[in-house]
Structures are given as structure tokens and as C-alpha cells.
Amino acid sequence: MVLEATMIVVDNSESSRNGDYVPSRWEAQSDAVNLIFSAKTQTNPESSVGLMSMGGKGPEVLVTLTTDFGKILDGIHRTKIRGSTHLATGIQIAGLALKHRQNKSQRQRIIVFTCSRIVENEKDLVKLAKRMKKNNISIDFVAFGDLEPENTKKLEVFNENIKGGDGSHLAIIPPGPSLLSDTLLTTPILSADGVAPRGGAEEGGADGGGGGGGFEFGVDPSTDPELALALRMSMEEEKARQEKEDKSKEAPKGESLEGIPEENQPLLDGHGEASGSGGDKMDEDKPEPTEGKEDKKEGGGDGDKMDTA
């Protein structure tokens, strides 16, 4: 499991208002951010994710590196759509945020969503790519929306200059009926983390479960992480309870029956009276045998004789 610190950079420029992606470019990004957070933290619970925007007057860090999904949601809801993008500046600020991560053993990764025109020239982007590679930062691009040849060429050149051991990927996703997050699952950006595609044919054949799209409990953690977590915790509690019951049944079976005598005698004796403990009490009430009485008499006679003497 890869331990990573990931900064997600979203494009909140005016271009993100466009509705060519379902339901809109901005909403599609929000859904994809939720998916990426779930994928990273499920792969390794110690991985952290941060969020920043690169539109408006300038890039803004919305959420520093965290494992709290609520903070990511809050950051998305606080983001306003405005202005144009600042791609190069946004990547540099994301790199600084990763540099100040608390856990230095985490690998550094930036995932950039871009849906508008890239104003930076190719030469500056190549310099930036080499600098990020020198700092051991992997950068993934999710290009959608404005897919003009000029834009895609700049991203391809950037990607060629930053490719390293940890892998930097470029995903170009054209408009279509599928959600942006669904298409993102099939790209190396998330498939490298072992995230299975939603409801894929291979997945249905391997797991044999068609109804839930292959997700655990039939719930997609990216769309409803709280429900998925509650179901997982409930399953673990039920499993622990069943194991405890099995242990309690198996352990003291032989020991608990050792002190209990077996009752092989009939409930009633030959006289029609209750047997068992009641019979023992009746035996105690019976008169002593005649042999004992005769011994007492003889003893008493000897005593009288001695007194007479």
C-alpha cells in the first residue's frame, strides 16, 4: 500500500460553469475529488489529501493535508467559481504545501484538474516540470472541457518531462454520457491504487456480484462514505460478536458438567416413593440395626457388674 500525500488542484475558473459534462464541469470535479480522497485513504489510512483552487484572482489553499473527509467537503462548498486559471502558480503552491507535510515518509503527488485554456507557454511549463521532478513530486493531469490541440500538446510536453519512478499520468477525458469520476476510475491515476471500476464487466465476472457494482456491501464509498463506513463497522462488530459466542460455546462444555452427578436411578423406588436425596433422608430416620443395640446392652451389663463388685 502506497503512503502518499496528495494535493488536489481544482479548476474553479469561469469555464467550469459549462454543462457539457454531467451535471456541470464544476460538479463533475467535486464528485471526482470525493472519489480520489476515498481511493487514497482506503489504499492506506495514513495517506493524507489536501485541496486547493487555481481560479479567481490567484490560487488558494482550501484545505491543508488531512485525513478528515468533512474538511474536504467543506473546502469544496466554500469554493466560488470566478476568474481565470493560474496553472503554474497553482502547481508551485501545491508543491510548497507538500514540502511542509508532517509525515516525511509520504510520497508527494499533485492531481490537477484543468478545463480551461492554458495561458502559460510551453517553455515555462517544461522548466516547472523539471523542477517538480527534482523535488520528487509526481503530477497527474485530468484534462477535460477545453481540449484544443494547443492545450493537450502543452500537457503532453509537461508530462514527458516530469515522468519519474512513482509515475505521473495524463488523462484526457472528452465529454460523454458517463460521469467524469466514472471515467477517471479507468485511468492509471486511480487504477494504479487498485481501485476497481464502477460496475465493470470484469469485476462482475470475477466477484459474481452484479447488483452492487462490485463495491463492498453494494455501496460506492465515493458517493456515500459515511454509509460505507457504518456498514463496514457493523459487519466487524457482528463478526466479533459471533466469534465471541463460538468461543463461549466451545470452551467450558466438559468442565461445566464435571461436578454434576449422573442420575441413573429411577425417579421412584419399589415402594412408589421418590428416590435420590429424599431416600437418603429416609435412611437417616430409620432405627439403628439390632446388632448395635445388643452391643450396647452387653456394654451396659458389664458396667452394672463392675458397680456391683
Secondary structure, 3 states (H helix, E strand, C coil): CCCEEEEEEECCCHHHHCCCCCCCHHHHHHHHHHHHHHHHHHHCCCCEEEEEECCECCCEEEEEEECCHHHHHHHHHHCCCCECCCHHHHHHHHHHHHHCCCCCCCEEEEEEEECCCCCCCHHHHHHHHHHHHHCCEEEEEEECCCCCHHHHHHHHHHHHHHCCCCCCCEEECCCCCCCHHHHHHCCHHHHCCCCCCCCCHHHHHHHCCCCCCCCHHHCCCCCCHHHHHHHHHHHHHHHHHHHHHHHHHHCCHHHHCCCCCCCCCCCECCCCCECCHHHHHHHHHCCCCHHHHHHHHHHHHHHHHHHHC
